[in-house]
Amino acid sequence: MSYLVVFLLFITIGFGVYLNISEQLSIDRSKIPEKVESSKGFQKWITNVKNKGFEIEADEFTLIEENEVYNTKWIKVFSLDEPGRKEELNQTLQEHQDIKKVVFSPSDREFIDYRAEDRFYLAPNEARLYGQREDKILDARILDCSIRANCYFDRAYFLDNDVFVISEISRTIDKKDEMAVECLPKEECQYSFKLHVIDLINNKRFVYESTPFNVVLNDVLLEL
């Protein structure tokens, strides 16, 4: 009888592992993750763009890029134990409170600054992540976008302290294509929305792109 019990237990555990693996494999990684789509930040964002006249649905976004987040050229890391660093951290966090297009993490110890203007060492097409992660202070140009593509970061929001999303509107051209035909923001061009899902724990950035549309960027920027 004991052998039968062990055998049945083995079969049960094996079947459970099989179901778990099958469930993971069945997840369509080419689409926006459920964690993003169901978040308050995404729902507010997509409702806003729909209200502005964009015909856009969550299931129209597809994965176009996956890469690592951290770039040693773009990141500075300091120890909280260094003299004056704690005071610098607290001052910087305080200075960025209540600024439009600066959003804070749930812990209030990190922020994303995605303002479309020159700031310190940042250009208008660059987003900054700053704040405390464990016993370190992180200061990073966490994301940039293509000026040739008339790019503009229109929203950012945290899902938790380790994962956040930055949305971008830009032309549907390869940002590395130096031969792409110029199209000014005052002209009608083909654009798309891109969602940058950034996972700091796993050092991953996933980029999802919407179906394209034609629009005059200058006509919609003030509405986003």
N, C-alpha and C positions, 0 to 999 in steps of 0.2 A: 504493500500500500504506500509506503514512504517513497518508493521509486516513482510511483504514479503521480504522487503529489509534486515531487521535484520536477518531473517531466512537464506536468501541466503548468507549474509556475514558470518554467523556462519558456514554454510556448507563449504564455501570457505576456511575459516581459518582452520577448522577441517581437510579438505582434504590436505591442505598444511602441517599441522603438521604430518599427516599420511604419506605423501610422504617423509618427512624429516626423520622420524623414520625408514621407510622402507629402505631408502638409507643407513642409518647408520648400520642397521642390515645386509644389503647385503654385506657390506665390509668384505672381508675375512681376519681376523686378524691373520690367521695362516701363511700368506705370508708377505714378506718384504713390509713395507708401501710405497705407491707411492712417498711420500716425500723423502724417502731414495733412492729408485730406480732411480728417475729422477734427483737426485742431481749430481753436477759436480764431487764431491769426489767419489761417488760410481761408476760412469761411468768410471772415470780414473782408479780406482782400478780394476774393472772387466775386462777392456780392457787390463790392464797390465798382469793380471794372465792368460788371454787367450793367449796373446802373448808369455807367458812363457811355453805354451803347455798344460795348464789345460783346460779340457773340462767342462765348468761351465756356467750355465745360472741363471739369477736372479730368475726365477720362480721355480727353484729347491730347494730354501731355504725354510725351514719350521720353525715355532716357536717351540722351545723346552723348553723355560724357561721364566718366568716372575717374577720379584721380586723387592723389594725396593732397592734404591741405597745406601742411607746413612747408615753407620754403625758407632756407636759412638766410637768404638775401633780404627777406621781407619780415623777419621776426626778431624781436628782442626779448630776452628772458632775464629777469632780475630776481634775486633772492630777497625775500621779505626781511631777512636778517641783516641785509646791508644797511649801514647807517642812513637814515633819512628816507628809506624807501616806503615805509608804512605811511609816513606823513605825505609823501608824494602821491601815493595811491589814493588816500582818502581825499586829498585836495582835488585830484583829477576827477574822481568819481563825483565829487560835489559840484565841480565846475560844469559838468555835462548833464546835470539834472535839468529837466523841463526845457530841453532844447528839441525843436522839431527835427525829426529824422535822426534822433539818437534814442535807441531803445535799450532798456536794461534787462538783464536776466532775472529769473525769479528770485535769485539770492541777493540781487542788487549789488553784486560785487563785480559784475562784468557789464560792458555795454558794446553795442555796435553803432558806429557813427557812419552813416551812409549819405551824408549831405553832398549835394552836387555843387561843391565849391572848394576852393583851395583852403586847406587847413594844415598848418604846421608843415609836415613833410608829405601830406597827401594831396593828390590831384582830384578833380571832380569825378573822375571815373574810377576812384578807388575807395574801398570800404575798410574801416578800421575796427579791429577787435581789441579791446583793452580791458584788463582787470585781473583779479586774483584767481589763480587756479592752484589749490592746495597751498603750498608754502612759496609759490612763485608769483611774480607779476609778469603777465604776458602783454606785449604790445606788438600787434601785427597788422600789416597790410594784408588782410585776410582774403581780399577779393579785388580783382580789377576787371574792367570790361573794355570793349573796343571802341575807341573814339571814332574810328572810320565807320563803325556801324551805328553812330549816333546814339550810343547806349546811355541808359538812364536807370539808376536804381530807384524804384518807386515805393518799396516797402521792405521792412525787415521785422522779424519776430522770433522769439525763442519758443521752442517746444518744451525744453527743460534747460537746466544749466549747462548741458553738454551738446545740445543739438539746436541749431537755429536755421532759419530760412531767409534768404534775400532774393527778392524778385526783381527782375530786370526787363525792360522793354528795349529792343534793339533790332536793327535790320537783320534780315536773314542772309547774311553773307559770312563767309569764313573770315574770322578776325585776322588770320594770317595771310589772307589774299591781298597782296599789294596792288593787284591789277583790277580790283573791284571798282566798278563805276561809281563815282561819287553821286550822292543824293543828299541834298541839304535838308535840314529839319523843317524848312518852310515848304518843301516839295513833297508830293505824295510818293511814298516808297513802300516796299513790302517789309513788314515788321513781324515779330513774334514776341511772346512773353517767355521768359526763361526763369525757372525756379532753381536756385542754388541751395541744395540741402546739405548743410555742413555738420558733420559728426566729429567733434573734437576728440572723443574717447578713442574712436577707431581710426582717426586721422584720414577721413574720407570726405570727398565732396562729390555729390551727385548732381548733375545738371539735367533738368527736364524741360522740354520745349513744347510750346503750344502749336497748334496749326497756324499757318501764317495768315496775315490780313494786310490790307492796304490802308494807310492812314497818313495824314500830315502830322508829324510829331509835335510841332509847335501848337497845333490846335488842341492837343489832348494833354500836354504836360501839366498844365495848371489844374486839370481835372483829376489827376491821379493822386 
